[in-house]
Amino acid sequence: MRIGSVLLVIWLLIGTLAGSQRHYYDTGSTNCAKAGTILVTILAGPLNYVGVNPKVSCVAPQPSK
């Protein structure tokens, strides 16, 4: 169990590094799609370096008038 936890933390750190290299954490407007893309990039971990470039698109419903 301990080795699995260490591997999970390393996996997520590599995904965080990939998001940083793609400048996903720069300040600016954050919307549903950007937050989702950041999340799946972190979860993809080392797969980002073998060609995986996850993107998320989402549309939030507009309030009624």
C-alpha positions in Angstrom: 0.0 0.0 0.0 2.8 2.4 0.8 4.5 1.9 -2.6 1.2 2.5 -4.3 0.7 5.8 -2.4 4.2 7.0 -3.4 3.6 6.1 -7.0 0.3 7.9 -7.0 1.9 11.1 -5.6 4.7 10.9 -8.2 2.1 10.4 -11.0 0.2 13.5 -9.9 3.4 15.6 -9.5 4.4 14.7 -13.1 0.9 15.7 -14.3 1.2 19.0 -12.3 4.6 19.6 -14.0 3.0 19.0 -17.4 0.3 21.5 -16.7 2.9 24.1 -15.6 4.9 23.6 -18.8 1.8 24.2 -20.8 1.1 27.4 -18.9 -2.3 26.3 -17.6 -1.7 27.9 -14.3 -1.1 31.4 -15.6 -3.4 34.0 -14.2 -6.4 34.8 -16.3 -10.0 34.0 -16.6 -10.9 30.6 -15.4 -13.9 28.8 -16.8 -15.3 25.3 -16.7 -13.3 24.2 -19.8 -10.0 25.5 -18.4 -10.5 24.0 -15.0 -11.4 20.6 -16.6 -8.4 20.6 -18.8 -6.1 21.3 -15.9 -7.7 18.5 -13.9 -7.4 15.9 -16.7 -3.9 17.0 -17.5 -2.9 16.3 -13.8 -4.7 13.0 -13.8 -3.0 11.9 -17.1 0.4 12.3 -15.4 3.3 10.9 -17.4 1.0 10.1 -20.3 1.3 13.8 -21.2 4.8 13.1 -22.3 3.9 10.3 -24.7 1.5 12.4 -26.8 -1.7 12.6 -24.7 -3.0 16.1 -24.7 -6.3 16.0 -22.9 -8.8 18.8 -23.4 -12.2 19.4 -21.9 -15.0 21.5 -23.3 -18.1 22.3 -21.4 -20.9 24.9 -21.6 -22.6 26.1 -18.5 -26.3 26.9 -18.8 -27.2 30.6 -18.9 -29.5 32.0 -16.3 -33.1 32.6 -17.5 -34.3 36.2 -18.0 
